[in-house]
Amino acid sequence: MALLGKKTVTVRLVFVDGGAFHHEEIEVPARALEAHARLIDCLRESPEVLARVHVDVARLCAAYTVESV
């Protein structure tokens, strides 16, 4: 994934909770994202990401990068 010199990338996380869906947007260091083949691996394993945010992967149903306009 070429991130063209960006320092951070916006990632939208979609969670399910009791049948209701909601989303949160987080900023992930671009270098952490580039170091992993899959976004889920970055969210679960990257020390840089884990230091910033806890992701409840049991409730996570989707995660994707958001293009800025």
PDB file of N, CA, C and O in Angstrom:
ATOM      1  N   MET A   1       0.848  -1.171   0.000  1.00  0.00           N
ATOM      2  CA  MET A   1       0.000   0.000   0.000  1.00  0.00           C
ATOM      3  C   MET A   1       0.893   1.232   0.000  1.00  0.00           C
ATOM      4  O   MET A   1       1.684   1.420   0.924  1.00  0.00           O
ATOM      5  N   ALA A   2       0.778   2.058  -1.005  1.00  0.00           N
ATOM      6  CA  ALA A   2       1.560   3.284  -1.083  1.00  0.00           C
ATOM      7  C   ALA A   2       0.789   4.411  -0.412  1.00  0.00           C
ATOM      8  O   ALA A   2      -0.307   4.764  -0.848  1.00  0.00           O
ATOM      9  N   LEU A   3       1.345   4.964   0.624  1.00  0.00           N
ATOM     10  CA  LEU A   3       0.640   5.994   1.390  1.00  0.00           C
ATOM     11  C   LEU A   3       1.152   7.393   1.083  1.00  0.00           C
ATOM     12  O   LEU A   3       0.770   8.353   1.753  1.00  0.00           O
ATOM     13  N   LEU A   4       2.012   7.520   0.076  1.00  0.00           N
ATOM     14  CA  LEU A   4       2.452   8.807  -0.456  1.00  0.00           C
ATOM     15  C   LEU A   4       2.884   9.812   0.602  1.00  0.00           C
ATOM     16  O   LEU A   4       2.442  10.961   0.586  1.00  0.00           O
ATOM     17  N   GLY A   5       3.733   9.392   1.507  1.00  0.00           N
ATOM     18  CA  GLY A   5       4.317  10.301   2.481  1.00  0.00           C
ATOM     19  C   GLY A   5       3.416  10.707   3.633  1.00  0.00           C
ATOM     20  O   GLY A   5       3.787  11.578   4.419  1.00  0.00           O
ATOM     21  N   LYS A   6       2.248  10.102   3.754  1.00  0.00           N
ATOM     22  CA  LYS A   6       1.365  10.444   4.871  1.00  0.00           C
ATOM     23  C   LYS A   6       1.977   9.964   6.172  1.00  0.00           C
ATOM     24  O   LYS A   6       2.643   8.930   6.210  1.00  0.00           O
ATOM     25  N   LYS A   7       1.751  10.720   7.240  1.00  0.00           N
ATOM     26  CA  LYS A   7       2.226  10.307   8.565  1.00  0.00           C
ATOM     27  C   LYS A   7       1.213   9.418   9.262  1.00  0.00           C
ATOM     28  O   LYS A   7       1.583   8.487   9.977  1.00  0.00           O
ATOM     29  N   THR A   8      -0.073   9.704   9.053  1.00  0.00           N
ATOM     30  CA  THR A   8      -1.124   8.879   9.636  1.00  0.00           C
ATOM     31  C   THR A   8      -2.180   8.579   8.576  1.00  0.00           C
ATOM     32  O   THR A   8      -2.304   9.281   7.573  1.00  0.00           O
ATOM     33  N   VAL A   9      -2.926   7.527   8.830  1.00  0.00           N
ATOM     34  CA  VAL A   9      -4.010   7.111   7.944  1.00  0.00           C
ATOM     35  C   VAL A   9      -5.259   6.967   8.803  1.00  0.00           C
ATOM     36  O   VAL A   9      -5.201   6.414   9.901  1.00  0.00           O
ATOM     37  N   THR A  10      -6.382   7.461   8.308  1.00  0.00           N
ATOM     38  CA  THR A  10      -7.645   7.314   9.015  1.00  0.00           C
ATOM     39  C   THR A  10      -8.210   5.929   8.733  1.00  0.00           C
ATOM     40  O   THR A  10      -8.297   5.497   7.583  1.00  0.00           O
ATOM     41  N   VAL A  11      -8.590   5.247   9.803  1.00  0.00           N
ATOM     42  CA  VAL A  11      -9.183   3.915   9.696  1.00  0.00           C
ATOM     43  C   VAL A  11     -10.554   3.949  10.353  1.00  0.00           C
ATOM     44  O   VAL A  11     -10.698   4.400  11.489  1.00  0.00           O
ATOM     45  N   ARG A  12     -11.554   3.471   9.633  1.00  0.00           N
ATOM     46  CA  ARG A  12     -12.896   3.380  10.200  1.00  0.00           C
ATOM     47  C   ARG A  12     -13.093   1.962  10.722  1.00  0.00           C
ATOM     48  O   ARG A  12     -12.889   0.983  10.005  1.00  0.00           O
ATOM     49  N   LEU A  13     -13.490   1.876  11.974  1.00  0.00           N
ATOM     50  CA  LEU A  13     -13.779   0.597  12.623  1.00  0.00           C
ATOM     51  C   LEU A  13     -15.284   0.489  12.806  1.00  0.00           C
ATOM     52  O   LEU A  13     -15.908   1.407  13.338  1.00  0.00           O
ATOM     53  N   VAL A  14     -15.875  -0.614  12.375  1.00  0.00           N
ATOM     54  CA  VAL A  14     -17.311  -0.842  12.528  1.00  0.00           C
ATOM     55  C   VAL A  14     -17.491  -1.958  13.553  1.00  0.00           C
ATOM     56  O   VAL A  14     -16.947  -3.053  13.408  1.00  0.00           O
ATOM     57  N   PHE A  15     -18.264  -1.656  14.584  1.00  0.00           N
ATOM     58  CA  PHE A  15     -18.511  -2.598  15.671  1.00  0.00           C
ATOM     59  C   PHE A  15     -19.984  -2.999  15.701  1.00  0.00           C
ATOM     60  O   PHE A  15     -20.856  -2.238  15.284  1.00  0.00           O
ATOM     61  N   VAL A  16     -20.242  -4.190  16.194  1.00  0.00           N
ATOM     62  CA  VAL A  16     -21.614  -4.632  16.444  1.00  0.00           C
ATOM     63  C   VAL A  16     -21.752  -4.829  17.946  1.00  0.00           C
ATOM     64  O   VAL A  16     -20.888  -5.421  18.593  1.00  0.00           O
ATOM     65  N   ASP A  17     -22.851  -4.322  18.487  1.00  0.00           N
ATOM     66  CA  ASP A  17     -23.086  -4.409  19.924  1.00  0.00           C
ATOM     67  C   ASP A  17     -24.569  -4.667  20.151  1.00  0.00           C
ATOM     68  O   ASP A  17     -25.393  -3.762  20.021  1.00  0.00           O
ATOM     69  N   GLY A  18     -24.897  -5.896  20.489  1.00  0.00           N
ATOM     70  CA  GLY A  18     -26.298  -6.241  20.742  1.00  0.00           C
ATOM     71  C   GLY A  18     -27.183  -6.057  19.526  1.00  0.00           C
ATOM     72  O   GLY A  18     -28.347  -5.685  19.673  1.00  0.00           O
ATOM     73  N   GLY A  19     -26.674  -6.303  18.338  1.00  0.00           N
ATOM     74  CA  GLY A  19     -27.443  -6.156  17.111  1.00  0.00           C
ATOM     75  C   GLY A  19     -27.388  -4.770  16.497  1.00  0.00           C
ATOM     76  O   GLY A  19     -27.874  -4.578  15.383  1.00  0.00           O
ATOM     77  N   ALA A  20     -26.816  -3.807  17.185  1.00  0.00           N
ATOM     78  CA  ALA A  20     -26.682  -2.443  16.654  1.00  0.00           C
ATOM     79  C   ALA A  20     -25.247  -2.225  16.163  1.00  0.00           C
ATOM     80  O   ALA A  20     -24.286  -2.687  16.779  1.00  0.00           O
ATOM     81  N   PHE A  21     -25.130  -1.527  15.064  1.00  0.00           N
ATOM     82  CA  PHE A  21     -23.825  -1.224  14.498  1.00  0.00           C
ATOM     83  C   PHE A  21     -23.459   0.236  14.771  1.00  0.00           C
ATOM     84  O   PHE A  21     -24.315   1.119  14.725  1.00  0.00           O
ATOM     85  N   HIS A  22     -22.188   0.473  15.054  1.00  0.00           N
ATOM     86  CA  HIS A  22     -21.695   1.850  15.162  1.00  0.00           C
ATOM     87  C   HIS A  22     -20.243   1.858  14.706  1.00  0.00           C
ATOM     88  O   HIS A  22     -19.578   0.822  14.673  1.00  0.00           O
ATOM     89  N   HIS A  23     -19.768   3.039  14.359  1.00  0.00           N
ATOM     90  CA  HIS A  23     -18.392   3.121  13.881  1.00  0.00           C
ATOM     91  C   HIS A  23     -17.600   4.171  14.654  1.00  0.00           C
ATOM     92  O   HIS A  23     -18.157   5.095  15.246  1.00  0.00           O
ATOM     93  N   GLU A  24     -16.311   3.996  14.628  1.00  0.00           N
ATOM     94  CA  GLU A  24     -15.355   4.940  15.198  1.00  0.00           C
ATOM     95  C   GLU A  24     -14.251   5.126  14.157  1.00  0.00           C
ATOM     96  O   GLU A  24     -13.912   4.193  13.429  1.00  0.00           O
ATOM     97  N   GLU A  25     -13.706   6.311  14.093  1.00  0.00           N
ATOM     98  CA  GLU A  25     -12.559   6.550  13.225  1.00  0.00           C
ATOM     99  C   GLU A  25     -11.341   6.838  14.079  1.00  0.00           C
ATOM    100  O   GLU A  25     -11.404   7.615  15.032  1.00  0.00           O
ATOM    101  N   ILE A  26     -10.228   6.199  13.729  1.00  0.00           N
ATOM    102  CA  ILE A  26      -8.979   6.370  14.457  1.00  0.00           C
ATOM    103  C   ILE A  26      -7.884   6.735  13.475  1.00  0.00           C
ATOM    104  O   ILE A  26      -8.017   6.501  12.274  1.00  0.00           O
ATOM    105  N   GLU A  27      -6.811   7.302  13.978  1.00  0.00           N
ATOM    106  CA  GLU A  27      -5.628   7.594  13.179  1.00  0.00           C
ATOM    107  C   GLU A  27      -4.571   6.540  13.501  1.00  0.00           C
ATOM    108  O   GLU A  27      -4.263   6.285  14.665  1.00  0.00           O
ATOM    109  N   VAL A  28      -4.027   5.939  12.459  1.00  0.00           N
ATOM    110  CA  VAL A  28      -3.018   4.895  12.587  1.00  0.00           C
ATOM    111  C   VAL A  28      -1.742   5.398  11.911  1.00  0.00           C
ATOM    112  O   VAL A  28      -1.813   5.942  10.810  1.00  0.00           O
ATOM    113  N   PRO A  29      -0.583   5.230  12.539  1.00  0.00           N
ATOM    114  CA  PRO A  29       0.660   5.633  11.881  1.00  0.00           C
ATOM    115  C   PRO A  29       0.829   4.892  10.546  1.00  0.00           C
ATOM    116  O   PRO A  29       0.693   3.670  10.492  1.00  0.00           O
ATOM    117  N   ALA A  30       1.117   5.616   9.500  1.00  0.00           N
ATOM    118  CA  ALA A  30       1.255   5.025   8.165  1.00  0.00           C
ATOM    119  C   ALA A  30       2.338   3.956   8.145  1.00  0.00           C
ATOM    120  O   ALA A  30       2.178   2.920   7.500  1.00  0.00           O
ATOM    121  N   ARG A  31       3.432   4.199   8.845  1.00  0.00           N
ATOM    122  CA  ARG A  31       4.516   3.204   8.833  1.00  0.00           C
ATOM    123  C   ARG A  31       4.087   1.895   9.481  1.00  0.00           C
ATOM    124  O   ARG A  31       4.559   0.830   9.082  1.00  0.00           O
ATOM    125  N   ALA A  32       3.195   1.953  10.478  1.00  0.00           N
ATOM    126  CA  ALA A  32       2.686   0.728  11.102  1.00  0.00           C
ATOM    127  C   ALA A  32       1.803  -0.029  10.117  1.00  0.00           C
ATOM    128  O   ALA A  32       1.862  -1.256  10.038  1.00  0.00           O
ATOM    129  N   LEU A  33       0.996   0.696   9.375  1.00  0.00           N
ATOM    130  CA  LEU A  33       0.119   0.072   8.395  1.00  0.00           C
ATOM    131  C   LEU A  33       0.929  -0.578   7.272  1.00  0.00           C
ATOM    132  O   LEU A  33       0.615  -1.681   6.825  1.00  0.00           O
ATOM    133  N   GLU A  34       1.955   0.109   6.830  1.00  0.00           N
ATOM    134  CA  GLU A  34       2.795  -0.425   5.756  1.00  0.00           C
ATOM    135  C   GLU A  34       3.589  -1.654   6.193  1.00  0.00           C
ATOM    136  O   GLU A  34       3.991  -2.456   5.350  1.00  0.00           O
ATOM    137  N   ALA A  35       3.819  -1.812   7.479  1.00  0.00           N
ATOM    138  CA  ALA A  35       4.609  -2.938   7.989  1.00  0.00           C
ATOM    139  C   ALA A  35       3.813  -4.241   8.060  1.00  0.00           C
ATOM    140  O   ALA A  35       4.388  -5.292   8.342  1.00  0.00           O
ATOM    141  N   HIS A  36       2.514  -4.194   7.814  1.00  0.00           N
ATOM    142  CA  HIS A  36       1.661  -5.381   7.898  1.00  0.00           C
ATOM    143  C   HIS A  36       0.941  -5.604   6.574  1.00  0.00           C
ATOM    144  O   HIS A  36       0.541  -4.653   5.902  1.00  0.00           O
ATOM    145  N   ALA A  37       0.784  -6.863   6.213  1.00  0.00           N
ATOM    146  CA  ALA A  37       0.092  -7.206   4.972  1.00  0.00           C
ATOM    147  C   ALA A  37      -1.417  -6.964   5.079  1.00  0.00           C
ATOM    148  O   ALA A  37      -2.072  -6.634   4.091  1.00  0.00           O
ATOM    149  N   ARG A  38      -1.961  -7.132   6.297  1.00  0.00           N
ATOM    150  CA  ARG A  38      -3.401  -6.958   6.494  1.00  0.00           C
ATOM    151  C   ARG A  38      -3.666  -5.922   7.583  1.00  0.00           C
ATOM    152  O   ARG A  38      -2.926  -5.829   8.563  1.00  0.00           O
ATOM    153  N   LEU A  39      -4.716  -5.157   7.400  1.00  0.00           N
ATOM    154  CA  LEU A  39      -5.089  -4.129   8.367  1.00  0.00           C
ATOM    155  C   LEU A  39      -5.375  -4.732   9.740  1.00  0.00           C
ATOM    156  O   LEU A  39      -4.960  -4.169  10.753  1.00  0.00           O
ATOM    157  N   ILE A  40      -6.068  -5.854   9.791  1.00  0.00           N
ATOM    158  CA  ILE A  40      -6.396  -6.478  11.083  1.00  0.00           C
ATOM    159  C   ILE A  40      -5.127  -6.847  11.842  1.00  0.00           C
ATOM    160  O   ILE A  40      -5.082  -6.722  13.065  1.00  0.00           O
ATOM    161  N   ASP A  41      -4.097  -7.300  11.132  1.00  0.00           N
ATOM    162  CA  ASP A  41      -2.833  -7.626  11.792  1.00  0.00           C
ATOM    163  C   ASP A  41      -2.204  -6.374  12.391  1.00  0.00           C
ATOM    164  O   ASP A  41      -1.658  -6.414  13.494  1.00  0.00           O
ATOM    165  N   CYS A  42      -2.280  -5.285  11.675  1.00  0.00           N
ATOM    166  CA  CYS A  42      -1.756  -4.009  12.187  1.00  0.00           C
ATOM    167  C   CYS A  42      -2.490  -3.609  13.466  1.00  0.00           C
ATOM    168  O   CYS A  42      -1.856  -3.210  14.443  1.00  0.00           O
ATOM    169  N   LEU A  43      -3.812  -3.711  13.466  1.00  0.00           N
ATOM    170  CA  LEU A  43      -4.611  -3.321  14.628  1.00  0.00           C
ATOM    171  C   LEU A  43      -4.356  -4.211  15.842  1.00  0.00           C
ATOM    172  O   LEU A  43      -4.440  -3.754  16.982  1.00  0.00           O
ATOM    173  N   ARG A  44      -4.044  -5.477  15.593  1.00  0.00           N
ATOM    174  CA  ARG A  44      -3.862  -6.428  16.696  1.00  0.00           C
ATOM    175  C   ARG A  44      -2.423  -6.564  17.165  1.00  0.00           C
ATOM    176  O   ARG A  44      -2.189  -6.958  18.307  1.00  0.00           O
ATOM    177  N   GLU A  45      -1.438  -6.242  16.301  1.00  0.00           N
ATOM    178  CA  GLU A  45      -0.052  -6.566  16.611  1.00  0.00           C
ATOM    179  C   GLU A  45       0.913  -5.386  16.670  1.00  0.00           C
ATOM    180  O   GLU A  45       1.957  -5.494  17.313  1.00  0.00           O
ATOM    181  N   SER A  46       0.606  -4.283  16.033  1.00  0.00           N
ATOM    182  CA  SER A  46       1.552  -3.181  15.956  1.00  0.00           C
ATOM    183  C   SER A  46       1.692  -2.472  17.304  1.00  0.00           C
ATOM    184  O   SER A  46       0.703  -1.960  17.830  1.00  0.00           O
ATOM    185  N   PRO A  47       2.898  -2.432  17.873  1.00  0.00           N
ATOM    186  CA  PRO A  47       3.092  -1.723  19.142  1.00  0.00           C
ATOM    187  C   PRO A  47       2.693  -0.246  19.061  1.00  0.00           C
ATOM    188  O   PRO A  47       2.190   0.316  20.034  1.00  0.00           O
ATOM    189  N   GLU A  48       2.917   0.382  17.901  1.00  0.00           N
ATOM    190  CA  GLU A  48       2.538   1.795  17.744  1.00  0.00           C
ATOM    191  C   GLU A  48       1.032   1.984  17.827  1.00  0.00           C
ATOM    192  O   GLU A  48       0.557   2.956  18.414  1.00  0.00           O
ATOM    193  N   VAL A  49       0.287   1.071  17.249  1.00  0.00           N
ATOM    194  CA  VAL A  49      -1.175   1.160  17.283  1.00  0.00           C
ATOM    195  C   VAL A  49      -1.691   0.786  18.663  1.00  0.00           C
ATOM    196  O   VAL A  49      -2.567   1.457  19.207  1.00  0.00           O
ATOM    197  N   LEU A  50      -1.148  -0.281  19.227  1.00  0.00           N
ATOM    198  CA  LEU A  50      -1.595  -0.732  20.550  1.00  0.00           C
ATOM    199  C   LEU A  50      -1.332   0.305  21.640  1.00  0.00           C
ATOM    200  O   LEU A  50      -2.053   0.350  22.636  1.00  0.00           O
ATOM    201  N   ALA A  51      -0.312   1.131  21.461  1.00  0.00           N
ATOM    202  CA  ALA A  51      -0.021   2.183  22.436  1.00  0.00           C
ATOM    203  C   ALA A  51      -1.054   3.313  22.373  1.00  0.00           C
ATOM    204  O   ALA A  51      -1.236   4.046  23.345  1.00  0.00           O
ATOM    205  N   ARG A  52      -1.726   3.450  21.231  1.00  0.00           N
ATOM    206  CA  ARG A  52      -2.685   4.535  21.035  1.00  0.00           C
ATOM    207  C   ARG A  52      -4.138   4.142  21.309  1.00  0.00           C
ATOM    208  O   ARG A  52      -4.930   4.955  21.786  1.00  0.00           O
ATOM    209  N   VAL A  53      -4.477   2.880  21.000  1.00  0.00           N
ATOM    210  CA  VAL A  53      -5.889   2.497  21.027  1.00  0.00           C
ATOM    211  C   VAL A  53      -6.034   1.010  21.349  1.00  0.00           C
ATOM    212  O   VAL A  53      -5.177   0.198  21.000  1.00  0.00           O
ATOM    213  N   HIS A  54      -7.133   0.671  22.020  1.00  0.00           N
ATOM    214  CA  HIS A  54      -7.492  -0.733  22.230  1.00  0.00           C
ATOM    215  C   HIS A  54      -8.672  -1.030  21.317  1.00  0.00           C
ATOM    216  O   HIS A  54      -9.680  -0.324  21.359  1.00  0.00           O
ATOM    217  N   VAL A  55      -8.557  -2.063  20.496  1.00  0.00           N
ATOM    218  CA  VAL A  55      -9.641  -2.462  19.605  1.00  0.00           C
ATOM    219  C   VAL A  55     -10.250  -3.753  20.132  1.00  0.00           C
ATOM    220  O   VAL A  55      -9.559  -4.761  20.280  1.00  0.00           O
ATOM    221  N   ASP A  56     -11.536  -3.717  20.413  1.00  0.00           N
ATOM    222  CA  ASP A  56     -12.252  -4.901  20.868  1.00  0.00           C
ATOM    223  C   ASP A  56     -12.561  -5.761  19.640  1.00  0.00           C
ATOM    224  O   ASP A  56     -13.606  -5.600  19.009  1.00  0.00           O
ATOM    225  N   VAL A  57     -11.649  -6.669  19.310  1.00  0.00           N
ATOM    226  CA  VAL A  57     -11.785  -7.453  18.085  1.00  0.00           C
ATOM    227  C   VAL A  57     -12.953  -8.435  18.156  1.00  0.00           C
ATOM    228  O   VAL A  57     -13.401  -8.921  17.118  1.00  0.00           O
ATOM    229  N   ALA A  58     -13.450  -8.734  19.332  1.00  0.00           N
ATOM    230  CA  ALA A  58     -14.619  -9.607  19.447  1.00  0.00           C
ATOM    231  C   ALA A  58     -15.877  -8.919  18.903  1.00  0.00           C
ATOM    232  O   ALA A  58     -16.786  -9.594  18.419  1.00  0.00           O
ATOM    233  N   ARG A  59     -15.939  -7.600  18.977  1.00  0.00           N
ATOM    234  CA  ARG A  59     -17.090  -6.830  18.481  1.00  0.00           C
ATOM    235  C   ARG A  59     -16.830  -6.186  17.125  1.00  0.00           C
ATOM    236  O   ARG A  59     -17.751  -5.659  16.501  1.00  0.00           O
ATOM    237  N   LEU A  60     -15.586  -6.224  16.669  1.00  0.00           N
ATOM    238  CA  LEU A  60     -15.223  -5.612  15.393  1.00  0.00           C
ATOM    239  C   LEU A  60     -15.746  -6.450  14.237  1.00  0.00           C
ATOM    240  O   LEU A  60     -15.468  -7.647  14.162  1.00  0.00           O
ATOM    241  N   CYS A  61     -16.502  -5.828  13.334  1.00  0.00           N
ATOM    242  CA  CYS A  61     -17.004  -6.592  12.184  1.00  0.00           C
ATOM    243  C   CYS A  61     -16.437  -6.082  10.864  1.00  0.00           C
ATOM    244  O   CYS A  61     -16.532  -6.776   9.852  1.00  0.00           O
ATOM    245  N   ALA A  62     -15.846  -4.877  10.852  1.00  0.00           N
ATOM    246  CA  ALA A  62     -15.219  -4.356   9.635  1.00  0.00           C
ATOM    247  C   ALA A  62     -14.211  -3.280  10.006  1.00  0.00           C
ATOM    248  O   ALA A  62     -14.371  -2.563  10.993  1.00  0.00           O
ATOM    249  N   ALA A  63     -13.175  -3.187   9.193  1.00  0.00           N
ATOM    250  CA  ALA A  63     -12.172  -2.133   9.357  1.00  0.00           C
ATOM    251  C   ALA A  63     -11.630  -1.806   7.972  1.00  0.00           C
ATOM    252  O   ALA A  63     -11.283  -2.700   7.201  1.00  0.00           O
ATOM    253  N   TYR A  64     -11.562  -0.524   7.669  1.00  0.00           N
ATOM    254  CA  TYR A  64     -11.040  -0.132   6.362  1.00  0.00           C
ATOM    255  C   TYR A  64     -10.471   1.271   6.432  1.00  0.00           C
ATOM    256  O   TYR A  64     -10.845   2.072   7.290  1.00  0.00           O
ATOM    257  N   THR A  65      -9.555   1.555   5.509  1.00  0.00           N
ATOM    258  CA  THR A  65      -8.958   2.895   5.479  1.00  0.00           C
ATOM    259  C   THR A  65      -9.943   3.840   4.815  1.00  0.00           C
ATOM    260  O   THR A  65     -10.715   3.449   3.939  1.00  0.00           O
ATOM    261  N   VAL A  66      -9.900   5.095   5.252  1.00  0.00           N
ATOM    262  CA  VAL A  66     -10.783   6.136   4.742  1.00  0.00           C
ATOM    263  C   VAL A  66      -9.941   7.105   3.937  1.00  0.00           C
ATOM    264  O   VAL A  66      -8.961   7.649   4.447  1.00  0.00           O
ATOM    265  N   GLU A  67     -10.307   7.325   2.700  1.00  0.00           N
ATOM    266  CA  GLU A  67      -9.601   8.282   1.857  1.00  0.00           C
ATOM    267  C   GLU A  67     -10.017   9.697   2.252  1.00  0.00           C
ATOM    268  O   GLU A  67     -11.209   9.982   2.377  1.00  0.00           O
ATOM    269  N   SER A  68      -9.050  10.575   2.449  1.00  0.00           N
ATOM    270  CA  SER A  68      -9.392  11.962   2.740  1.00  0.00           C
ATOM    271  C   SER A  68      -9.650  12.700   1.440  1.00  0.00           C
ATOM    272  O   SER A  68      -9.032  12.424   0.411  1.00  0.00           O
ATOM    273  N   VAL A  69     -10.559  13.625   1.510  1.00  0.00           N
ATOM    274  CA  VAL A  69     -10.974  14.369   0.309  1.00  0.00           C
ATOM    275  C   VAL A  69     -10.218  15.667   0.232  1.00  0.00           C
ATOM    276  O   VAL A  69     -10.418  16.444  -0.702  1.00  0.00           O
TER     277      VAL A  69
END
